[in-house]
């Protein structure tokens, strides 16, 4: 089903796991259900952990931005003016200054940076927030992948010099590497071409994952702004000599597309598969009850539950009065990484049965080894999910102008040749890898000798 019709499968998998409800009466603004929100909150916790550890401070800015502040950065507006939701009235009163729902937060945060930053002692300033952004998306919406109200993470930093902001970009790349491993998501880092960089940026690095359709999904982006925003917003500091200088800035943004990638990349025909670090329940216990020892089996299941809880696993005991097969089906569709089965035979022999969601492999282990076995199994599941996803990404890149995969091609660096690649392949230029990879070859279009290799793909 997934291979034959990914779009249909994706909608079915999201619905079956009850991650989101798209029946809210505004298109593209979906309801986060309890289970879906638990997954997203766990993703957010890992984001917070990474950025707290690198001395970013969490903030929360207002939703509304004044039109006159938004207009200060003309290049920025070009990228968002057709996607903005405007607020023009307060009750029956026409507002003197129109307000907009943030499409992103540069124009909300930077007027405050100009007040907060005075001296070199205030730098670096590193903040982040996890908020909702709003963009009027005209294409077909799809849960987590293309929506109009977006669950969004953004980090904003200010630095004394360009070299300092470049070190921040390096730190961001290291953060992304660590964070993506927790989601078992391999990715490409592509430096976007000039015509596709973020409005107002000096350069943009896109974070791209390969979906089963052969299309790439941009999970997030990292932007080097240099002083392109600090000048219109007058964000300056006084250095040690008393000279006033503009700060250099970076941003790092990711969205709920992270969850969309997890669903699409790891899922199978039974539903979603969640990596252990973002699963609301890492383990589900299913007692196999018999009439003769029903109470004893339930007590044994509760003992297993408490032991796992004490070891800080996220675990659930499914004691519903329904058939075990129905429970298996429910939890498999919700992507729970590991299932424990305990019945009369296991109880008699001092064992439990462990069933992996990623491979369906079952193994009987001694109950006395419960904690070690569960930890080992979850680690193996995580390693396998990442290994399989990395293999698919590697196999999904070809050195050719044809095919439904990511194309890896020699490019002279000229915009005309890039657009010709797009015209011939019906794919978008993602850009060269960042950092730049070693390459010696010829431009696939003009034949000029080049050391640039560019990636192109159909995109969501």
N, C-alpha and C positions, 0 to 999 in steps of 0.2 A: 504493500500500500504506500509506504513512504517513498520507495523508488519510483513507483508509477505516477504518483500525483502528490508531490511534496506539499503544495499549497493546501490541498484538501486534507492531507494527513496532519499538517501543522495545526489547522483550525480544530480538527477532531482531538488532537493530543492536548491542546490547551483546555478545551472544554472538558475532556474526560478527566483531567487532573484537577479541574475546577480552580484554575489559576487566575482567571479573569472573566468578567461578565460584560460583554459588549452591547448588551441591550439597553444601556443607559440612553435616554432620549436626546443625546447630542452626539452626532457621529464623530468617531475618533477619540472620544473621551470615555474610557472604559472604567468599570469598577474593579478595584483590586479586591478579590475575595480573601477570606482569612488565610487560606493555604498559600495563595500566590503572594500575599503581602509578607507572610513569614519568610518565604524564600528571598524576596527582595530585601527585607530587613537584614537577613544574614549576609547578603552581598554587601549591603551598606556598612555592616559592622566590620567586614574585612577592609573596606575602603577607609573607614575611620581609623582602624588600627594602623594601616600603612601611613596615613598622612599625619596622624598624631605622633607617630614614632619619628617622623622627619620634621618635627617642629612646625607643623602648620596648625593654626588655630581655627576652630570651627566657628562660623558666624551664621546669621540668618537675616537676609535683607528683605525689605518689603517687596511685595509682588508687583506693585505699580511703579511705572517710570514716567516721568514728565516728558512731554514731547520735545521741549526745548533742550533737555539734557540728552535725549536720544539723538537729536539733530546735530550735536557738536562734532560727531565723528562721521563725516559724509560717506566715507568708504564703507563703514560699518552698515549704514542704513541701506546701501545698495543691495546688500545680501539679504535683508530681512523685510524691506518695506512692503512687499506683497504678501508676507506671511503674518503680519501683525494684527492682533486683536485690539481694537481701540475702545476706550471708555470715554464717552463724550458728555454724559449727563450724570448728575447726582440728584436722584429723584426727578423732579421736573425742571431742575435748574441746569442750564447749559454751562459747562465748565469753561472758565477763562483759558485754561491750558489743557489741551487734550492729554489723556493718560493712556498708557498701553500696558498690557500684560507682558511681562518680560519674555522675550524670545530667547535671550541669553542675558547675562548680567553685567557686562562691561560698563554699559552706560548708567547702571544703577550704582555700582560699587565705586567707580573711579572718581566721581565728585566727592565721595567720602575719603578716598585715599588722599586727595589734595588737601584735606583738612587734617588728616591723621599724621601725614609725613612732613616733617620739618627739617630734621637733621640726619646726617649719616648714621647717627646712633639709632635711628628708627628702622634701619635697613639691616638685613633683608626683612621685608614684611611678607608673610606667607599665611594666607587664609584659604578656607574652603567652605562650601556649603552644599547641602543636599536638599534640593527644592524642586518644585514643579515649574516647568517652562511651557510656553504656549506658542504654537506655530500653526497657522492655517494651512494644513497639508492638503493639496488638491488631488494627489494620487490616491489609489485605493488603500484604505487603512487596513492594518493587520496588527493584532495584539503584540505589544512590545517592540515590533519592528518598525511600524509606521503609524504613529498616533498623533493627535493634536494637543493633548496634554501629556507632557513628557516628564517622567521621574528622572531627575538630572543631577549629576554630581559635577561641580566645577571648583577648581583650585585657581587662585589668582596670586601672583607673586610680584614684588617690586624689588629691584636690585640697584646698587650704585653704578654698575658698569655692565656693558654688554657681556664681558667675559664671565661675570657673576651669573647673569641670566642663562648663559650657555651651560654653566655647571648645573643650574637648576633643571634644564632640559635633560641633561644626563641622569640626574637623580630621578626625574619622572620616568624615564625609560627603564630604570632599574626597578622602580615601584611597579610599573606595569608588568614586568617580567615575573616578579614575585606574586602579584595579585592574580594574574591570569592562570598561574599554575593551580591556584586554589579552586578555580572554576574549570580546570582541565581544558583550557582553551588555547591552542596555538594560534599565532597571528603573524601578519606581515606588518612591518613598519615602513610606510611609503611616504617619501617627501613629495607632497602634492605639487604639481606644476603651477607656475605663476598664475595662470588663468583660473585655477581651481582652489587656491588657498583661501583661508578664512578671511572675510572682508576686514581690511585694516592690518592684517598680519604681515610680518617680514617674511616668515615662512611657516608652513603648516606640515606636521607629520600626522598622517592618518593611520589609525589602528584598524586593520582589516582582517576579518575572519572569513574562511571559505565555507559556504553553506552547501548542502548536498546537491543543490541545483546547478552548481558550478558558478553561481553568482557570489560576489563578496558582500559582506555586511560590515559597514563601518561601525565599530564598537565605541569609538571615541576619537579624540584628536588632541594633539599637543601643539601649542602655538608659541612661536617666538615673535613678540611684538616690537622688540627694540624700544624706541621712544615714540612710536606711531600713535599711541593713545595718551601718553603722558603729556604731550604737547597740547592737544586740544583741551585736555582736562586739567592742565597746569599742575601736574604732580611733580613737584620739585623738592630737592633737599639741599641743605647747606653742607658742603664738604669741610674737611679739616682746615682748609685755608680760607674759609669764609665765602668761597665761590658757590653760586647757586646753579644746580644742574638738574636736568630732567632724569627721572628714573628709567630703568629698562625693565620691561615686564614680560611675563609669560603666563599662559593659562594651560590647564589640563582639564578636559571635559570627557565624561562618559555618561551613558544613559541606560535606561531599562533594556536597550538592545542587547546588553550583556545576557539577560535572561532569555531573550529570543534566540541568541546564538547557542546557549546551553541546550535549549529545547531542540533546536534544529540539528545540531551537530551530534549530540549524544543519543537522542531518542531512537526508538525502533517501533516495530509494528504493534507492540503492546502498550506504547505510550512514551512518556518522558522518562529519562534516566537522570537523576540528580547526583552530581558529585558530592561525596560525603560532607565536605566543609560548608555546603550551602543547603543541605537537606534539612527541613524542619524536624523530621524524624530520620536519624541515621539507621535506626534499627526498629523493626516492628516485630512483636512477639505474637505468634498465632498458636494458641493451645489447641491440640487435637483431642477433643473430649470423647471419652467413652462412658457409657452408663455406669460401669462398675467403679471407676476411680475418678469421676468427674471433679469432685471437690479437691482431691489430692493433686490432680494436674493443674487446676487453677491456682492452688497454693504454690506449686512449683514455679508456675509462670510468674506469679507475683514476686517470688524470691529472685528470679532472674531479672525482672524489672528493677527491683530495688538495688540489686548489685550493680547493674549497669548505670542507673541514675547516680549512685554513689561514686562511680568512676567518671562522671561528667559526660556520659554519652546522651545524646538526644534520642529518647526511646519511647515507644508507645505499646501498650498491651491491648490487643484487639480481642475483647471478651464478648463481642456481640453474639447473639444467638442466631447465627446464620452458618451456612456450610463453610468449611475451610477453603474450598475452591473459590468461593465468592470473595472471601477476604484476600486471597492471593491476587485475584484479578484487580481488586480495588487498589491495593498497595503497589502493585506493579505499574498500574496506570498513573499513579502519583509519583513514581520514580524513586521510591524508598530504596536505598542502596543494598540493605541487608535484611533478610528475614530469618527469624528463629522459629523453628517448629519444635514443639514439645508435646509428645503423646505418651501413651501408656508404655510403649516399648522403650522410648528414650529415657523415661523416668526410671524404669526398672533397671536399666543398664547404666544409669548415671551419665547419660549423654544428652546432647541437643543436636538438632540438624540445622546447619547454616545454609541458606540459599542466596546466592549473589544475583542481583538484578542485572548486572552488565553481561554476564555470561550464562546465567541460569544454572551454573554449576552448584551442586549440592554436596555437602560434606558433613559427616557426623564427627563430632568432637566431644571430648570429655567436659562435663559441666564444670569441673574444678579448674579447667583452663579457659573459662568463659571470657574473662577480660582480655587476656592475651590473644585469643583466637579472633575475637571481634575486632580488636585493634589491628591485627595483621590483615584480616579480610578487608577492612575499610581502606587500609593503605594500598592493598593490591588492586582494589577497585579503582582508586584514584589514579594509580600508575597506569592501569590498563586503559582507562578512559582517555588520559592524556596521550598515551602511546598511539592508540587507534586514531585519535583526531589528528595527531601530528603526521601519521602515515598518510591519511587522506589529504591533508594539505600538501604534502610533498608530491603525491601522485596527481594532485590537481593543478600542477604547474607544468606547462609545456613550452618548449622553445620553437614556436611555430606561429604562423599567422592565422591558423584555422583551429577549429575545435571549440567546445563549450566549456573550456577550463580557463584558468588564469594563464595569460600569455606572458612570456619572458622574452623580450626582444631587444636587440641592439638599437640605439637611438642616438642621433647626432646632437640632440638637445634643442633643435629648432622647433618652434611651435607648429609650423606648417607640416612638418613630417609627423608630428604627434597627432595632429588632426586627421592626417591621411591614414594613419594607423586606425584611428577611431572609425573613419568612414569605411575602410576595407573590412573591418572585423565586427562592426556594430558593438564595440565595447568602449568603455571609458578608460582613459589613462589614469592609473593610480599614482604613478611616479616611480622613481628609483628607490631602492631600499635605503633606509636610514639606520645605522651608518651606511655609507656607500660601499657596495661590494666590488671586489676586483673583477675587471672585465676587459677583454681586448677583442674587438670585432668590428663589424660594420653596421651602419644604420640600415635597418631592414627596408627603408623607403628609398633613400638617396644613395646608399652605398658608401657613404663617407666613413673613414676610419674613426672609431670612437671608443672611449673607455666607459661609456654610460650604458647601463642596461635598465630598461623601463618595464614596468608591469602594467598590464591592461586586463580588464575583466568587465563583465556585465555586473551591475550593482543593484542593490535594493535601495 
